[in-house]
Amino acid sequence: MKHDCQTCLHFKRAPYEAPRTGCYHPDLMVSKQKDPVLDQQQLPGDHRALNLHGDCTKYEARPAQAPLWKRLLVG
């Protein structure tokens, strides 16, 4: 089954910081920081290379988002 990176739980897009777009799975990141203060220095894995054939082994689907009316009632 082919997986799309856009629907993966670990994919993050940062249009204002193009190099920061990619796979943030802990095992696939280029550099990991132990201190949460240094999160901005983390480099994600290249999602295009990792999912070249659409068969990423670390793929996890994002959870479905609740309907708008439920989110408004909760918040």
GUMI-128017 format. One record per atom (N, C-alpha, C): residue in one letter; atom name; x, y, z. Coordinates in steps of 0.02 Angstrom, whole numbers, m for minus. Example, Ala and Ser with C-alpha at 12.3 -4.5 7.8 and 13.67 -1.06 7.14 Angstrom:
BEGIN
LOMAR   type   atom       px       py       pz
LOMAR      A      N      660     m284      390
LOMAR      A     CA      615     m225      390
LOMAR      A      C      660     m165      390
LOMAR      S      N      642     m112      354
LOMAR      S     CA      684      m53      357
LOMAR      S      C      645        2      394
***
This chain:
BEGIN
LOMAR   type   atom       px       py       pz
LOMAR      M      N       42      m59        0
LOMAR      M     CA        0        0        0
LOMAR      M      C       44       62        0
LOMAR      K      N       28      110      m42
LOMAR      K     CA       66      171      m46
LOMAR      K      C       44      221        8
LOMAR      H      N       95      253       38
LOMAR      H     CA       81      302       90
LOMAR      H      C      101      371       65
LOMAR      D      N       61      421       84
LOMAR      D     CA       76      490       66
LOMAR      D      C      103      525      128
LOMAR      C      N      159      558      121
LOMAR      C     CA      191      592      178
LOMAR      C      C      146      646      207
LOMAR      Q      N      105      677      166
LOMAR      Q     CA       62      732      190
LOMAR      Q      C       12      708      243
LOMAR      T      N       m5      644      242
LOMAR      T     CA      m55      618      289
LOMAR      T      C      m23      581      348
LOMAR      C      N       43      584      353
LOMAR      C     CA       79      549      407
LOMAR      C      C       80      592      470
LOMAR      L      N       79      559      527
LOMAR      L     CA       80      593      591
LOMAR      L      C      146      629      603
LOMAR      H      N      201      604      575
LOMAR      H     CA      267      632      588
LOMAR      H      C      288      685      537
LOMAR      F      N      248      698      487
LOMAR      F     CA      266      748      436
LOMAR      F      C      246      817      461
LOMAR      K      N      292      864      457
LOMAR      K     CA      278      933      475
LOMAR      K      C      301      978      419
LOMAR      R      N      260     1028      403
LOMAR      R     CA      277     1074      349
LOMAR      R      C      286     1143      380
LOMAR      A      N      340     1175      361
LOMAR      A     CA      355     1243      385
LOMAR      A      C      370     1286      324
LOMAR      P      N      320     1318      294
LOMAR      P     CA      331     1356      233
LOMAR      P      C      378     1415      242
LOMAR      Y      N      383     1441      302
LOMAR      Y     CA      427     1498      315
LOMAR      Y      C      499     1475      325
LOMAR      E      N      510     1410      337
LOMAR      E     CA      577     1383      345
LOMAR      E      C      581     1319      303
LOMAR      A      N      592     1327      239
LOMAR      A     CA      589     1270      193
LOMAR      A      C      633     1210      214
LOMAR      P      N      693     1220      241
LOMAR      P     CA      732     1161      259
LOMAR      P      C      703     1122      318
LOMAR      R      N      657     1152      355
LOMAR      R     CA      628     1119      413
LOMAR      R      C      567     1076      395
LOMAR      T      N      550     1072      333
LOMAR      T     CA      495     1029      311
LOMAR      T      C      521      958      302
LOMAR      G      N      487      910      332
LOMAR      G     CA      509      841      324
LOMAR      G      C      480      795      377
LOMAR      C      N      514      739      385
LOMAR      C     CA      492      686      430
LOMAR      C      C      523      696      499
LOMAR      Y      N      481      703      548
LOMAR      Y     CA      505      714      617
LOMAR      Y      C      499      651      659
LOMAR      H      N      501      593      628
LOMAR      H     CA      501      531      667
LOMAR      H      C      569      527      702
LOMAR      P      N      571      511      766
LOMAR      P     CA      635      512      804
LOMAR      P      C      690      468      774
LOMAR      D      N      672      413      743
LOMAR      D     CA      723      369      714
LOMAR      D      C      749      393      647
LOMAR      L      N      713      437      614
LOMAR      L     CA      731      458      546
LOMAR      L      C      758      529      542
LOMAR      M      N      763      563      598
LOMAR      M     CA      788      632      597
LOMAR      M      C      863      633      588
LOMAR      V      N      887      685      555
LOMAR      V     CA      959      693      543
LOMAR      V      C      996      709      608
LOMAR      S      N      970      756      645
LOMAR      S     CA     1001      773      710
LOMAR      S      C      948      775      763
LOMAR      K      N      963      746      820
LOMAR      K     CA      916      745      876
LOMAR      K      C      945      785      933
LOMAR      Q      N      903      821      967
LOMAR      Q     CA      925      860     1025
LOMAR      Q      C      891      832     1087
LOMAR      K      N      928      823     1140
LOMAR      K     CA      900      796     1202
LOMAR      K      C      864      851     1241
LOMAR      D      N      888      912     1237
LOMAR      D     CA      857      967     1274
LOMAR      D      C      800      997     1234
LOMAR      P      N      741     1005     1265
LOMAR      P     CA      685     1035     1228
LOMAR      P      C      698     1107     1209
LOMAR      V      N      747     1139     1241
LOMAR      V     CA      764     1208     1224
LOMAR      V      C      793     1212     1154
LOMAR      L      N      824     1159     1131
LOMAR      L     CA      859     1159     1067
LOMAR      L      C      816     1130     1010
LOMAR      D      N      750     1127     1018
LOMAR      D     CA      706     1098      967
LOMAR      D      C      713     1131      899
LOMAR      Q      N      727     1195      897
LOMAR      Q     CA      731     1230      833
LOMAR      Q      C      794     1211      794
LOMAR      Q      N      842     1179      825
LOMAR      Q     CA      902     1158      791
LOMAR      Q      C      896     1089      761
LOMAR      Q      N      840     1056      772
LOMAR      Q     CA      831      989      746
LOMAR      Q      C      821      991      670
LOMAR      L      N      849      943      636
LOMAR      L     CA      841      938      564
LOMAR      L      C      801      875      548
LOMAR      P      N      745      884      514
LOMAR      P     CA      704      825      498
LOMAR      P      C      735      783      442
LOMAR      G      N      711      722      437
LOMAR      G     CA      733      679      383
LOMAR      G      C      702      700      317
LOMAR      D      N      734      684      262
LOMAR      D     CA      708      701      196
LOMAR      D      C      651      654      178
LOMAR      H      N      590      680      181
LOMAR      H     CA      531      637      170
LOMAR      H      C      528      610       99
LOMAR      R      N      556      645       52
LOMAR      R     CA      554      621      m18
LOMAR      R      C      599      559      m26
LOMAR      A      N      657      559        5
LOMAR      A     CA      703      503        0
LOMAR      A      C      680      444       42
LOMAR      L      N      651      458      101
LOMAR      L     CA      629      404      145
LOMAR      L      C      568      368      118
LOMAR      N      N      525      403       83
LOMAR      N     CA      464      374       57
LOMAR      N      C      465      374      m20
LOMAR      L      N      521      356      m47
LOMAR      L     CA      531      359     m120
LOMAR      L      C      481      317     m158
LOMAR      H      N      467      257     m134
LOMAR      H     CA      421      212     m168
LOMAR      H      C      353      209     m135
LOMAR      G      N      341      252      m86
LOMAR      G     CA      277      253      m51
LOMAR      G      C      270      197       m1
LOMAR      D      N      325      169       22
LOMAR      D     CA      322      112       68
LOMAR      D      C      359      126      133
LOMAR      C      N      349      184      161
LOMAR      C     CA      382      203      223
LOMAR      C      C      361      156      280
LOMAR      T      N      409      128      315
LOMAR      T     CA      394       81      369
LOMAR      T      C      372      116      433
LOMAR      K      N      388      180      439
LOMAR      K     CA      372      217      500
LOMAR      K      C      307      258      492
LOMAR      Y      N      269      246      440
LOMAR      Y     CA      208      284      426
LOMAR      Y      C      155      271      480
LOMAR      E      N      126      324      506
LOMAR      E     CA       69      321      551
LOMAR      E      C       18      373      528
LOMAR      A      N      m43      351      517
LOMAR      A     CA      m95      397      493
LOMAR      A      C     m112      447      549
LOMAR      R      N     m127      508      528
LOMAR      R     CA     m148      558      576
LOMAR      R      C     m218      541      602
LOMAR      P      N     m231      555      665
LOMAR      P     CA     m298      542      691
LOMAR      P      C     m349      588      657
LOMAR      A      N     m409      563      650
LOMAR      A     CA     m462      604      619
LOMAR      A      C     m479      663      664
LOMAR      Q      N     m490      719      633
LOMAR      Q     CA     m506      780      670
LOMAR      Q      C     m581      781      685
LOMAR      A      N     m599      802      745
LOMAR      A     CA     m669      806      765
LOMAR      A      C     m704      859      723
LOMAR      P      N     m769      852      714
LOMAR      P     CA     m807      903      677
LOMAR      P      C     m802      972      712
LOMAR      L      N     m811     1023      674
LOMAR      L     CA     m804     1092      699
LOMAR      L      C     m850     1105      758
LOMAR      W      N     m911     1084      754
LOMAR      W     CA     m958     1098      809
LOMAR      W      C     m936     1066      874
LOMAR      K      N     m906     1006      871
LOMAR      K     CA     m881      974      933
LOMAR      K      C     m821     1012      961
LOMAR      R      N     m778     1036      916
LOMAR      R     CA     m719     1073      940
LOMAR      R      C     m740     1139      971
LOMAR      L      N     m793     1170      946
LOMAR      L     CA     m816     1233      974
LOMAR      L      C     m850     1223     1041
LOMAR      L      N     m885     1167     1050
LOMAR      L     CA     m917     1153     1113
LOMAR      L      C     m867     1138     1168
LOMAR      V      N     m813     1104     1151
LOMAR      V     CA     m762     1087     1200
LOMAR      V      C     m723     1149     1222
LOMAR      G      N     m704     1191     1174
LOMAR      G     CA     m661     1249     1188
LOMAR      G      C     m698     1307     1210
***
